[in-house]
Amino acid sequence: MDETITSFLMLVALGTTVGVVLGGISLFFAVVLWKNIEEVPEESDADSEQTS
């Protein structure tokens, strides 16, 4: 019985660790992409104003 609980807790700990790491990586890339997406319209607006 103790081995079953220990194995279960190890699986929970491993799953939590993987979830936190992948969540952090996803958040990092989401922030980087969001900043790039916000910058693109500003640059295209500046280009269109210069060409006008």
C-alpha atoms as one frame of an Amber mdcrd trajectory, in Angstrom:
protein
   0.000   0.000   0.000   2.794   2.447   0.839   4.534   1.782  -2.471   1.323
   2.599  -4.361   0.916   5.923  -2.554   4.582   6.773  -3.074   4.376   5.960
  -6.792   1.212   8.036  -7.121   2.806  10.992  -5.347   5.880  10.726  -7.573
   3.667  10.780 -10.672   1.790  13.808  -9.333   5.053  15.600  -8.540   6.491
  14.766 -11.966   3.316  15.913 -13.744   3.221  19.131 -11.745   6.878  19.860
 -12.493   6.445  19.226 -16.214   3.292  21.363 -16.247   4.992  24.282 -14.527
   8.044  24.134 -16.811   5.995  23.885 -20.016   3.633  26.589 -18.751   6.571
  28.906 -18.138   7.993  28.256 -21.592   4.573  28.809 -23.188   4.096  32.054
 -21.264   7.545  33.278 -22.352   6.858  32.611 -26.039   3.350  34.090 -25.765
   4.780  37.327 -24.336   7.512  37.495 -26.994   5.057  36.856 -29.837   2.533
  39.316 -28.393   5.187  42.053 -28.319   6.176  41.245 -31.923   2.536  41.329
 -33.048   2.020  44.713 -31.377   5.130  46.182 -33.032   4.243  45.125 -36.591
   1.237  47.482 -37.081   3.243  50.398 -35.690   6.025  49.801 -38.200   3.597
  49.410 -41.119   1.793  52.613 -40.078   5.099  54.448 -40.003   6.009  53.066
 -43.444   2.651  54.056 -44.929   2.985  57.588 -43.520   6.464  57.951 -44.984
   5.354  56.774 -48.441   2.300  59.100 -48.490
